[in-house]
Amino acid sequence: FVNTGTMNVVKVPEFVFTVFDLDQFKGCYGRMSINASHFSSYHVSDNTELISKTDAGGVGRPASSVFMSSMAGTKNDNPKKPRELTSEQAARSVSFVFKNKNNFKLGVEISDAGAGKNLLFGGKSSLLDGVCGAKRNN
């Protein structure tokens, strides 16, 4: 991250990064996975459809978590209002909270897709509405 109009690196005290629409084609084709590390917390819905797996890390390798789709979707179920996700849209999303970072990395994988897939991402989402201490700034 840099200050506006400069190349001066800045550390952001806290921010949220959400990946939406983690779904796949019928028959498990085009399965989407997100690999993240160095986050303070992550948030999924109570009815999440995402398969998650955490690697505790090791020497020279940070802890990381993978979030993988498990259900087929279409363009018709893509979210348009991140602060007003439907139950189905929330079940296919994950929000990461990062603290005191000047950069971050996410890995994205889409398996053997026979057609294009959308990668939808943004900031805050309604996944954080029930989290204690989470501020709702529209």
Sequence and secondary structure as in RCSB ss.txt:
>XXXX:A:sequence
FVNTGTMNVVKVPEFVFTVFDLDQFKGCYGRMSINASHFSSYHVSDNTELISKTDAGGVGRPASSVFMSSMAGTK
NDNPKKPRELTSEQAARSVSFVFKNKNNFKLGVEISDAGAGKNLLFGGKSSLLDGVCGAKRNN
>XXXX:A:secstr
 B TTS  B  EEEEEEEEE   B GGGTT EEEEEES SEEE  TT   EEEEE  BTTB  EEEEE  SB  G
GG  S TTS  HHHHHT EEEEEEEES   EEEEE S SS    EEES  GGGTTSTT     
